[in-house]
Amino acid sequence: MKRVLVMGGAGYIGSHTVQHLLNNGYEVVVADNLIYGHREAVDPRATFVRADLLEPASLAQVFKQYPVDAVVHFAAFAYVGESVTAPEKYYFNNVIGTINLLHAMLVHGVKKIVFSSTCATYGEPHYTPIDEKHPQNPINPYGRTKLMIEQIFADYRRAYGLKHIALRYFNAAGAAADGSIGESHTPETHLIPLVLQAIRGERPEISVFGTDYDTPDGTCVRDYIHVEDLALAHRLALEKLEEYSGCINLGTGLGSSVKEIIRAAEKVSGRACPVKYAPRRAGDPAQLFADNKKAQEILGWQPRYTDIAEIIRTAWNWEQNRRY
Ligand code: UDP
């Protein structure tokens, strides 16, 4: 049996990946500092340890106590706006934290890592769909931290034989089909949960950031990828590390506009969403969607959820019965 350490396994995408790995015969150790993660999100079949990327002694202890074959690394701060006002927090946690993690891995002879990267490493798109050869010019510190880590991996591969796959996610969305876990951020900034919470009356309305973009209906277009499809890709990446290192996009290749998301959420819930039209949010490109051919070719991965209404249905189910 393979034993994997999931750093940040109490977070949104991490917790779904933990569940998927356990369902597929992996033994899973979850390490999380629980700053943003939820202890309740960690599958009880996993071993949980509290550890922090900025406390090297806590990392060393995890590797000493639990020998693992590979690491899946989700632990990061991920609020774009905050990364602009508090970049130090992001460079410390995301970049230095990952260097600490890699150090602990190398000391303990662990040379395989699957990493949460992001389409934010591309910055303003020059063309869509975005493939992995698209230039990387992130426009905020968050995106820069992820790009720096990708570059560090390449250096560590050459010098220390690190095997790495960085998965560049587009917009993660949805919840576990069985309703057991889902998305829960404090504060919440993502479109789909905000729309669903507005529908439920937990927020006064959803603000649509910009209606004058150069898109079919004037609102921004994004590629929403179901969190269980992301989880599957992490397992496939773990299984490919022996033969491949590099970066792979994870998106459906399809775009949905903000207005389309609101309409789909209204249909799924059968209720109206209160909407307010607001100015553009700084740093939002008009359209982002993935060319996902490389994920198909290298990982043999295909998204199972390609209908945005189905993705929203899982999120709606979670919003109505959430545990955390
Ligand atoms: N968005 C919006 N209102 C909100 C939150 C988001 O109109 O309250 C828009 C945002 O401008 C973007 C899309 O929804 O075009 C997705 O935003 P989100 O923050 O979920 O993800 P991002 O694409 O920024 O990673």
Boltz pocket constraint, residues with backbone or C-beta under 6 A from the ligand:
constraints:
  - pocket:
      binder: B
      contacts: [[A, 171], [A, 189], [A, 190], [A, 191], [A, 192], [A, 194], [A, 206], [A, 207], [A, 208], [A, 209], [A, 210], [A, 220], [A, 221], [A, 222], [A, 258], [A, 281], [A, 284], [A, 285]]
      max_distance: 6.0
